[in-house]
């Protein structure tokens, strides 16, 4: 036995002990009962004891600890073989005679090895002969493990092999390395403790694959979920480690046989190896190929649908310009199939599919008619078009006519239609993948599902933009309607003035009123024009004294009958746009005048109650029914007047609500109406001097 390489062995067995603890805890917490699961737990526990003993021997070498490691190694191998034999028995309860013989020989080898280790520990089997006997039995037990795994895999139903494939790969690698260590010891009649110490690393790596199989095989009664990302990154690190080991071995050979240049060549080779490893690990193509390889051979399905769907949904969760959303949709679909990018077309209001976005590709300025053969094929079939398959097997895509602009996309690979229910709203052209991807049913189903989600997302974005545009038009139309309403009121004032001109044109007071009316109309017209041209906000609020406002409204109606009386119980102040609040309350007063005869009563009462201002407009006119108040009074374009537009009451309610107030209506047919406008008050000291 050569000197113990404490660093390698201690590190290897230390890592192995940690891995066995983690795997054992994970298996124990997820175990739901069952014989195979119990035997697997025993095998992991025995392996943990062996790794701990190996760590102890690496740190404090002695013949006693070496014998103890040998006995635990025998028990560990026995536990694993019993677990494998239980799987073999469960898969085929009535074992064929050759398999029965394999089981018997395996059990016999294990018994003899344990006996030899026990005798060696007691000094009854020592020397060269004793060492060779133990080595031969160790070699035989490792070979028995290989044979058992081979028989297990061969006799497992083909449709169920995916469940034990990772286990078989992991244990074959571990038992093969044990076979190599034992064969080396037998041929050279000494144990290479460097190889012996590496066993900890080897068995640690095999445990990852065992855990994957435990998650796949329900009959073992484990509820385990192995993360694809963990396996992917572990495999990546494993590949990098193997690559660096090969480089290190080559560097050692160069140093040993390179003569004077050996040291320099070794350093250069190691640097080149590290650089090459970094290039490979950061290569998207390499990572894509490795991901596909792991998905094919280590998982029942190619995709981890939960992770893929979360990632796809997250990629769509963008806000901002349409270009950002288009790139997000393309990226989400492209990442599902390792594609670097693509192009997106969407249907516009002219009935054509136009370019909407791109990702990692030059812009293609070409549109496609909705009624063209290309779009009709996508609409009628709903297929994802594999352009490579179109070229190799055109008969499958009978009726498919590639558009001319597709020649501008030489790396086009897949055409993914976007459907909202049964309507084709667009399509995505994906570029060739970074690695070879088999476009099978799983890829097609995932792309179809994701494309429908993307289409709904795009449709919602377009609907939001259309709604915003409609809201802008609605705001413009509302402003236009209010402007027309104001113009109608101004025209009514001018008409009233002209009707009275023949009788009072020589009256100086009438002449002054006429000038005041014309001046008021001119100021209102000028304000309206300024508002439309400059697109100013119509809601620039400031403190308004409501009592003075009521008096101004009454004064503006002094030529009408009946006259408006104002009762000022207090002088509350509210925040509002002076012109708008005067217009909406003036509209209520005008409605009261119109609903009342010349000998009737119309009044405005201003008061304050519990910090809330109230402007009450009351009359004893014709009144309104409760149904009319409830269903028609504040509805736009509902009017009882022949020349009315039906938006005055609507504007009044909308604006008072915007100010945080309310309108209470009490009306009875034949007895009159009372409309109370309630508004939040502000302090008197907040009122500027010109408003007071």
C-alpha positions in Angstrom: 0.0 0.0 0.0 1.5 3.3 -1.0 1.3 6.6 1.0 -2.1 8.0 1.5 -2.8 11.2 -0.6 -4.7 12.8 2.3 -5.8 15.8 0.4 -7.5 13.9 -2.5 -9.0 11.2 -0.4 -10.2 13.4 2.4 -11.8 15.8 0.0 -13.4 13.0 -2.0 -14.8 11.2 0.9 -15.9 14.4 2.6 -17.9 15.5 -0.4 -19.3 12.0 -0.7 -20.4 12.1 3.0 -22.2 15.4 2.4 -23.9 14.2 -0.8 -25.0 11.0 0.9 -26.5 13.0 3.8 -28.4 15.3 1.5 -29.7 12.5 -0.7 -30.6 10.4 2.3 -32.5 13.2 4.0 -34.3 14.1 0.7 -35.3 10.4 0.2 -36.3 9.9 3.8 -38.5 13.0 3.8 -40.2 12.0 0.5 -40.5 8.3 1.3 -44.1 7.0 1.4 -43.3 3.4 2.3 -42.4 0.5 0.2 -39.7 -2.2 0.1 -37.6 -0.9 -2.7 -37.6 2.6 -1.1 -36.5 1.2 2.2 -33.6 -0.8 0.6 -32.5 2.3 -1.3 -32.4 4.2 2.0 -30.4 1.4 3.6 -27.9 1.6 0.6 -27.5 5.3 1.0 -27.1 5.0 4.8 -24.4 2.2 4.3 -22.7 4.4 1.7 -22.7 7.3 4.2 -21.0 5.1 6.8 -18.4 4.0 4.3 -17.7 7.6 3.3 -17.3 8.6 6.9 -14.9 5.7 7.6 -12.9 6.6 4.4 -12.7 10.2 5.6 -11.4 9.0 9.0 -8.8 6.7 7.4 -7.6 9.5 5.1 -7.0 11.8 8.1 -5.7 9.1 10.6 -4.4 6.1 8.6 -4.1 2.8 10.5 -4.5 -0.9 9.8 -7.6 -1.1 12.1 -9.3 1.8 10.3 -8.4 0.3 7.0 -10.0 -3.0 7.9 -13.1 -1.1 9.2 -13.3 0.7 5.8 -13.1 -2.7 4.0 -16.0 -4.1 6.1 -18.2 -1.1 5.5 -17.3 -1.2 1.8 -18.5 -4.8 1.7 -21.8 -3.9 3.5 -22.3 -0.9 1.2 -21.9 -3.0 -2.0 -24.2 -5.6 -0.5 -26.8 -3.0 0.3 -26.7 -1.7 -3.3 -26.8 -5.2 -4.8 -29.8 -6.1 -2.6 -31.6 -3.0 -3.7 -30.9 -3.9 -7.4 -32.0 -7.5 -6.8 -35.2 -6.3 -5.3 -35.9 -4.3 -8.4 -35.1 -7.3 -10.5 -37.5 -9.4 -8.4 -40.2 -6.7 -8.6 -39.9 -6.4 -12.3 -40.1 -10.2 -12.9 -41.6 -12.1 -9.9 -40.9 -15.5 -11.5 -37.2 -15.1 -12.4 -35.8 -17.2 -15.2 -33.2 -19.8 -14.1 -30.2 -17.7 -15.3 -31.3 -14.7 -13.3 -31.8 -16.9 -10.2 -28.2 -18.2 -10.7 -26.9 -14.6 -11.0 -28.6 -13.7 -7.7 -27.2 -16.8 -6.0 -23.7 -16.2 -7.2 -23.9 -12.5 -6.2 -25.1 -13.3 -2.7 -22.3 -16.0 -2.4 -19.7 -13.5 -3.4 -20.9 -10.9 -0.9 -20.9 -13.5 1.8 -17.3 -14.6 1.0 -16.1 -11.0 0.8 -17.6 -10.1 4.2 -16.0 -13.2 5.7 -12.6 -12.3 4.2 -12.8 -8.8 5.5 -13.9 -10.1 9.0 -11.0 -12.6 9.0 -8.6 -9.9 7.9 -9.7 -7.5 10.6 -9.0 -10.2 13.2 -5.5 -11.1 11.7 -6.6 -14.5 10.6 -6.2 -13.7 6.9 -3.1 -11.6 6.3 -0.1 -11.3 4.1 0.1 -11.3 0.3 -2.3 -14.2 0.0 -4.9 -12.6 2.3 -4.6 -9.3 0.4 -5.0 -11.0 -3.0 -8.1 -12.9 -1.7 -9.7 -9.7 -0.5 -8.8 -8.0 -3.8 -10.3 -10.8 -5.9 -13.5 -10.8 -3.9 -13.7 -7.0 -4.2 -13.2 -7.3 -7.9 -15.8 -10.1 -8.1 -18.4 -8.0 -6.1 -17.9 -5.0 -8.4 -18.3 -7.2 -11.5 -21.4 -8.7 -9.9 -22.8 -5.2 -9.5 -22.2 -4.6 -13.3 -23.8 -7.9 -14.2 -26.8 -7.2 -11.9 -27.4 -3.8 -13.4 -27.0 -5.2 -17.0 -29.6 -7.9 -16.2 -31.9 -5.4 -14.5 -31.9 -3.1 -17.5 -32.1 -5.9 -20.1 -35.1 -7.5 -18.4 -37.0 -4.3 -17.7 -40.0 -3.5 -20.0 -38.8 -1.2 -22.7 -41.5 1.3 -22.1 -40.4 1.6 -18.4 -36.7 1.8 -18.9 -36.6 5.6 -18.9 -37.3 5.3 -15.1 -34.2 3.3 -14.3 -31.9 4.6 -17.0 -30.3 7.3 -14.9 -29.8 4.8 -12.1 -28.2 2.3 -14.4 -25.8 4.9 -15.9 -24.8 6.2 -12.5 -24.2 2.8 -10.9 -22.5 1.3 -14.0 -20.0 4.2 -13.8 -19.4 3.7 -10.1 -19.1 -0.1 -10.3 -16.9 0.2 -13.3 -14.5 2.5 -11.5 -14.5 0.1 -8.5 -13.7 -2.7 -10.9 -10.8 -0.7 -12.3 -9.5 0.0 -8.8 -9.7 -3.7 -7.8 -8.1 -4.8 -11.1 -5.3 -2.4 -10.7 -4.7 -3.6 -7.1 -4.7 -7.3 -8.3 -2.3 -6.8 -11.2 0.2 -4.7 -9.3 -0.3 -6.4 -5.9 -0.8 -3.1 -4.1 -3.7 -0.6 -3.7 -3.3 2.7 -5.4 -4.7 5.0 -2.7 -5.0 7.9 -5.2 -7.5 5.8 -7.2 -9.0 4.6 -4.0 -9.5 8.3 -2.8 -11.2 9.3 -6.1 -14.0 6.8 -5.4 -15.6 9.4 -3.2 -15.9 11.8 -6.1 -17.2 9.0 -8.4 -20.0 7.8 -6.0 -21.0 11.4 -5.3 -21.6 12.0 -9.0 -23.6 8.8 -9.3 -26.0 9.9 -6.5 -27.4 12.7 -8.7 -28.5 10.1 -11.3 -29.9 7.8 -8.6 -32.0 10.7 -7.2 -33.4 11.3 -10.7 -34.5 7.7 -11.0 -36.0 7.8 -7.6 -38.2 10.7 -8.7 -39.2 8.9 -11.9 -40.1 5.5 -10.4 -43.4 5.5 -8.6 -43.0 1.9 -7.5 -40.2 2.9 -5.2 -42.7 5.2 -3.4 -40.7 8.4 -3.4 -42.3 11.8 -4.1 -39.3 13.5 -5.6 -39.0 16.4 -8.1 -35.6 16.9 -9.6 -35.0 20.3 -10.9 -33.9 20.4 -14.6 -31.8 23.5 -13.9 -29.9 21.7 -11.2 -29.2 18.7 -13.4 -28.3 21.0 -16.3 -25.8 23.0 -14.3 -24.4 19.9 -12.6 -23.9 18.3 -16.0 -22.3 21.4 -17.2 -19.9 21.4 -14.3 -19.3 17.7 -14.8 -18.4 18.2 -18.4 -16.1 21.0 -17.5 -14.5 18.9 -14.8 -13.9 15.9 -17.1 -12.5 18.3 -19.8 -10.1 19.9 -17.3 -9.0 16.4 -16.0 -8.1 15.4 -19.6 -6.2 18.6 -20.1 -4.4 18.1 -16.8 -3.5 14.5 -17.8 -2.2 15.8 -21.1 -0.3 18.5 -19.4 1.4 15.9 -17.1 2.3 13.8 -20.1 3.8 16.9 -21.9 5.8 17.9 -18.8 7.1 14.4 -18.3 8.1 13.8 -21.9 8.6 17.3 -23.1 12.2 17.8 -22.0 13.4 21.3 -21.7 10.1 22.7 -23.0 8.0 20.4 -20.9 7.1 23.0 -18.1 6.4 25.8 -20.5 4.2 23.6 -22.7 2.3 22.3 -19.7 1.5 25.9 -18.6 0.5 26.8 -22.2 -1.7 23.7 -22.5 -3.4 24.3 -19.1 -4.1 28.0 -20.1 -5.4 26.9 -23.5 -7.6 24.3 -21.8 -9.1 26.9 -19.3 -9.7 29.3 -22.1 -11.3 26.7 -24.3 -13.5 25.5 -21.3 -14.7 29.1 -20.7 -15.5 29.5 -24.4 -17.5 26.3 -24.5 -19.3 27.0 -21.2 -20.4 30.5 -22.5 -21.4 29.1 -25.9 -25.2 29.2 -26.4 -25.0 26.4 -28.9 -23.1 24.1 -26.5 -25.6 24.8 -23.7 -28.5 24.3 -26.0 -27.1 20.9 -27.2 -26.5 19.8 -23.6 -30.0 20.9 -22.5 -31.5 18.9 -25.3 -29.3 15.8 -24.5 -30.4 15.9 -20.8 -34.0 16.4 -21.7 -34.0 13.4 -24.1 -32.1 10.9 -21.9 -32.8 11.9 -18.3 -36.4 13.2 -18.2 -39.7 11.7 -19.3 -40.6 14.9 -21.1 -38.4 17.3 -22.9 -39.7 20.4 -21.1 -40.2 21.3 -17.5 -43.6 22.8 -18.3 -43.9 24.7 -15.1 -40.6 26.4 -15.5 -41.1 27.1 -19.2 -44.6 28.6 -18.7 -43.4 30.8 -15.8 -40.5 32.0 -18.0 -42.7 32.6 -21.0 -45.3 34.5 -18.9 -42.5 36.6 -17.4 -41.1 37.4 -20.8 -44.6 38.8 -21.8 -44.8 40.9 -18.7 -43.4 44.1 -20.3 -44.7 47.6 -20.5 -44.0 50.4 -22.9 -43.8 50.7 -26.6 -45.2 48.2 -29.1 -41.7 47.4 -30.2 -40.9 46.2 -26.7 -44.0 43.9 -26.6 -43.2 42.5 -30.1 -39.6 41.7 -29.0 -40.9 40.1 -25.8 -43.3 37.9 -27.7 -40.7 36.8 -30.2 -38.2 36.1 -27.4 -40.7 34.1 -25.4 -41.5 31.8 -28.4 -37.8 31.6 -29.5 -36.5 30.6 -26.1 -38.8 27.6 -26.1 -36.9 26.1 -29.1 -33.4 27.6 -28.6 -34.0 30.1 -31.5 -31.9 33.3 -31.4 -34.7 35.5 -32.7 -37.3 36.1 -35.4 -39.9 38.4 -36.9 -43.5 39.2 -36.1 -46.4 40.2 -38.4 -49.8 41.4 -37.2 -53.1 42.1 -39.0 -53.9 45.8 -39.4 -57.2 47.6 -40.0 -56.6 47.4 -43.8 -56.8 43.6 -43.8 -53.1 43.0 -44.3 -50.4 41.3 -42.2 -47.7 44.0 -41.6 -44.3 43.8 -39.8 -44.9 44.6 -36.2 -41.5 43.7 -34.6 -38.2 41.9 -34.8 -35.6 40.4 -32.6 -31.9 39.8 -33.7 -32.9 40.1 -37.3 -32.9 42.8 -39.9 -36.2 44.5 -40.7 -38.2 42.9 -43.5 -40.6 45.5 -45.0 -43.1 43.2 -46.6 -46.8 42.8 -46.0 -49.0 39.8 -46.6 -52.7 40.0 -47.7 -55.2 38.3 -45.4 -56.8 36.6 -48.4 -53.5 35.4 -49.9 -52.7 31.6 -50.2 -50.1 31.8 -47.4 -52.4 33.4 -44.9 -55.3 31.1 -46.0 -53.1 28.0 -45.4 -52.3 29.2 -41.9 -55.9 30.1 -41.2 -57.4 26.8 -42.5 -54.8 24.4 -41.1 -53.6 26.1 -38.0 -50.3 24.3 -38.4 -46.8 25.4 -37.3 -44.9 25.2 -40.5 -41.4 23.6 -40.4 -39.7 25.1 -43.4 -37.0 22.4 -43.4 -39.8 19.8 -43.6 -41.4 21.8 -46.4 -38.2 21.4 -48.4 -37.6 17.7 -47.6 -41.3 16.5 -47.7 -43.4 19.0 -49.6 -46.3 16.5 -49.9 -47.1 17.0 -46.2 -47.8 20.7 -46.7 -50.0 20.3 -49.8 -51.4 23.7 -50.7 -48.6 25.7 -48.9 -47.3 28.5 -51.0 -44.2 30.3 -49.5 -44.5 34.1 -49.9 -41.8 35.9 -51.9 -40.6 37.9 -49.0 -39.6 34.7 -47.2 -36.5 34.7 -49.4 -35.3 37.8 -47.5 -35.2 35.5 -44.4 -32.7 32.8 -45.4 -32.4 31.5 -41.9 -36.2 31.1 -41.4 -37.0 27.8 -39.6 -40.5 27.8 -38.1 -43.7 29.8 -38.9 -45.9 30.0 -35.8 -49.5 31.3 -36.4 -51.1 33.4 -33.8 -54.8 32.7 -33.2 -57.4 34.5 -31.0 -60.1 31.9 -30.8 -60.4 30.9 -34.5 -59.1 34.1 -36.1 -55.6 34.4 -37.4 -54.3 37.7 -36.1 -50.6 37.3 -37.0 -47.6 35.0 -37.2 -44.0 34.7 -36.1 -41.1 33.5 -38.2 -38.4 32.0 -36.0 -34.8 31.7 -37.0 -32.9 28.4 -37.1 -32.1 27.1 -33.6 -28.7 27.1 -32.1 -28.7 23.3 -31.9 -30.5 20.5 -33.6 -34.1 20.4 -32.3 -36.5 17.6 -33.2 -39.8 19.3 -34.0 -41.9 16.6 -32.5 -45.4 16.6 -30.9 -44.1 18.0 -27.7 -42.4 21.0 -29.4 -45.5 21.7 -31.5 -48.0 21.5 -28.6 -45.9 23.8 -26.5 -45.5 26.3 -29.3 -49.2 26.2 -30.1 -50.2 26.8 -26.5 -47.6 29.6 -26.0 -48.6 31.2 -29.3 -52.3 31.4 -28.3 -51.2 33.1 -25.0 -49.0 35.5 -27.0 -51.9 36.3 -29.4 -54.2 37.1 -26.5 -51.5 39.3 -25.0 -51.0 41.1 -28.4 -54.8 41.5 -28.8 -55.1 43.0 -25.4 -52.3 45.4 -26.2 -54.1 46.5 -29.4 -57.4 46.7 -27.7 -55.8 49.0 -25.0 -54.3 51.2 -27.7 -57.7 51.4 -29.5 -59.4 52.2 -26.2 -57.0 55.0 -25.5 -57.5 56.4 -29.0 -61.3 56.1 -28.5 -61.0 57.9 -25.2 -59.1 60.7 -26.8 -61.9 61.0 -29.4 -64.5 60.7 -26.7 -62.9 63.6 -24.8 -62.7 65.7 -27.9 -66.3 64.9 -28.8 -67.4 65.7 -25.2 -65.6 69.0 -25.4 -67.2 69.7 -28.8 -70.6 68.9 -27.3 -70.0 71.2 -24.4 -68.8 74.0 -26.7 -71.9 73.6 -28.8 -74.0 73.7 -25.7 -72.3 76.9 -24.6 -72.7 78.4 -28.1 -76.4 77.5 -27.9 -76.7 79.4 -24.6 -74.9 82.4 -26.0 -77.1 82.4 -29.1 -80.2 82.3 -26.8 -78.9 85.4 -25.0 -78.4 87.2 -28.3 -81.8 86.2 -29.6 -83.5 87.4 -26.4 -81.6 90.7 -26.8 -82.8 91.1 -30.4 -86.4 90.3 -29.5 -86.4 93.2 -27.0 -84.5 95.6 -29.2 -87.5 96.9 -31.1 -89.3 97.9 -27.9 -86.4 99.1 -25.8 -83.7 100.2 -28.2 -84.1 103.9 -27.2 -83.8 103.0 -23.5 -80.3 103.9 -22.2 -80.5 101.1 -19.6 -81.3 98.6 -22.3 -78.5 99.9 -24.5 -76.1 99.4 -21.6 -77.5 95.9 -20.9 -77.1 95.1 -24.6 -73.4 96.2 -24.5 -72.8 94.1 -21.4 -74.4 91.1 -23.1 -72.4 91.5 -26.2 -69.2 91.9 -24.1 -70.1 88.8 -22.1 -70.7 86.8 -25.3 -67.5 88.0 -26.8 -65.5 87.0 -23.7 -67.1 83.5 -23.6 -66.5 83.0 -27.3 -62.9 84.1 -26.9 -62.4 81.8 -24.0 -63.8 78.8 -25.9 -61.6 79.5 -28.9 -58.5 79.8 -26.7 -59.4 76.5 -25.0 -59.8 74.7 -28.3 -56.7 76.1 -30.0 -54.3 75.7 -27.0 -55.9 72.5 -25.7 -55.9 73.9 -22.2 -57.3 71.9 -19.3 -60.8 72.8 -18.6 -60.4 72.0 -14.9 -57.9 74.6 -13.5 -59.4 74.9 -10.0 -59.2 77.8 -7.6 -61.4 79.0 -4.7 -64.8 80.2 -5.7 -67.2 82.2 -3.4 -70.5 80.5 -4.0 -72.7 83.3 -2.7 -71.2 85.8 -5.2 -71.5 83.1 -7.9 -75.2 82.7 -7.2 -75.7 86.4 -7.4 -73.9 86.7 -10.7 -76.0 83.9 -12.2 -79.2 85.7 -11.0 -78.0 88.9 -12.5 -77.4 87.3 -15.8 -81.0 86.1 -15.8 -82.6 89.4 -14.9 -84.3 89.9 -18.3 -86.1 86.5 -18.0 -89.3 85.7 -16.2 -89.7 84.7 -13.5 -87.0 86.6 -11.8 -84.4 84.6 -9.8 -84.2 85.4 -6.1 -81.0 84.7 -4.1 -80.9 83.8 -0.4 -77.5 83.9 1.2 -77.5 82.2 4.5 -73.7 82.0 4.6 -70.7 82.6 2.3 -69.1 79.2 1.7 -66.1 78.8 -0.6 -65.4 75.8 -2.8 -62.5 74.7 -5.1 -63.6 74.7 -8.7 -63.0 76.2 -12.2 -65.0 79.5 -12.0 -66.4 79.4 -15.5 -67.4 75.7 -15.4 -69.0 75.8 -12.0 -70.9 79.0 -13.1 -72.0 77.2 -16.3 -73.3 74.0 -14.6 -75.2 75.8 -11.8 -76.4 78.3 -14.3 -77.8 75.4 -16.3 -79.8 74.2 -13.3 -81.2 77.8 -12.9 -82.1 78.0 -16.6 -83.9 74.7 -16.4 -85.8 75.9 -13.4 -86.8 79.1 -15.3 -87.9 77.1 -18.4 -90.0 74.7 -16.2 -91.8 77.6 -14.4 -94.4 80.1 -15.7 -93.9 83.8 -15.7 -95.7 84.1 -12.4 -93.8 81.3 -10.7 -91.0 81.3 -8.2 -87.3 80.4 -8.9 -84.8 80.8 -6.1 -81.1 80.1 -5.3 -80.2 79.4 -1.6 -76.6 79.3 -0.5 -75.7 77.8 2.9 -73.2 75.6 4.7 -73.8 72.5 6.7 -71.2 70.5 8.6 -68.3 71.8 6.5 -70.1 71.2 3.2 -71.3 74.0 1.0 -74.7 73.7 -0.7 -76.2 75.6 -3.6 -79.9 74.8 -3.8 -81.9 75.7 -6.9 -85.7 75.4 -6.3 -88.8 76.2 -8.3 -92.6 75.6 -8.2 -92.8 74.6 -11.9 -94.0 71.5 -13.6 -91.8 69.1 -11.7 -90.5 65.6 -12.8 -91.5 62.1 -12.0 -89.3 59.8 -9.9 -88.9 57.5 -12.9 -87.7 60.4 -15.1 -85.2 61.5 -12.5 -84.0 58.0 -12.0 -83.7 56.9 -15.7 -83.4 60.0 -17.9 -82.5 63.2 -16.1 -78.7 62.7 -16.0 -78.4 60.6 -19.1 -76.6 62.2 -22.1 -78.6 63.2 -25.1 -81.9 62.8 -23.2 -83.9 66.1 -23.3 -87.5 67.1 -22.9 -86.9 70.4 -24.8 -87.4 70.6 -28.5 -84.2 72.6 -28.9 -82.3 70.9 -26.1 -79.2 68.7 -26.6 -79.6 66.7 -23.4 -76.0 67.2 -22.2 -76.4 70.1 -19.7 -77.6 67.9 -16.8 -75.1 65.2 -17.7 -72.2 67.7 -17.6 -73.5 69.1 -14.3 -73.5 65.7 -12.7 -70.1 64.7 -14.1 -68.4 67.9 -13.0 -69.9 68.0 -9.5 -68.8 64.4 -9.1 -65.3 65.3 -10.2 -65.2 68.0 -7.5 -66.0 65.4 -4.9 -69.6 66.6 -4.5 -73.1 65.3 -5.2 -76.5 66.4 -6.4 -79.7 65.6 -4.5 -82.9 65.9 -6.5 -86.4 66.2 -5.0 -89.2 66.7 -7.5 -92.9 66.1 -7.8 -95.0 66.5 -10.9 -97.1 69.7 -10.7 -95.4 71.0 -7.5 -91.9 71.8 -8.5 -88.3 70.7 -8.1 -85.4 71.2 -5.7 -81.8 70.4 -6.8 -79.1 70.7 -4.1 -75.5 70.8 -5.2 -73.2 69.8 -2.3 -69.5 70.7 -2.5 -66.5 70.4 -0.1 -65.7 73.7 1.6 -62.3 75.4 1.9 -61.2 77.9 4.5 -62.0 81.6 4.0 -58.3 82.5 4.4 -57.6 80.4 1.3 -59.7 82.7 -0.8 -57.6 85.4 -2.7 -58.8 89.0 -2.4 -60.2 89.1 -5.9 -62.4 86.1 -5.3 -63.8 87.4 -1.9 
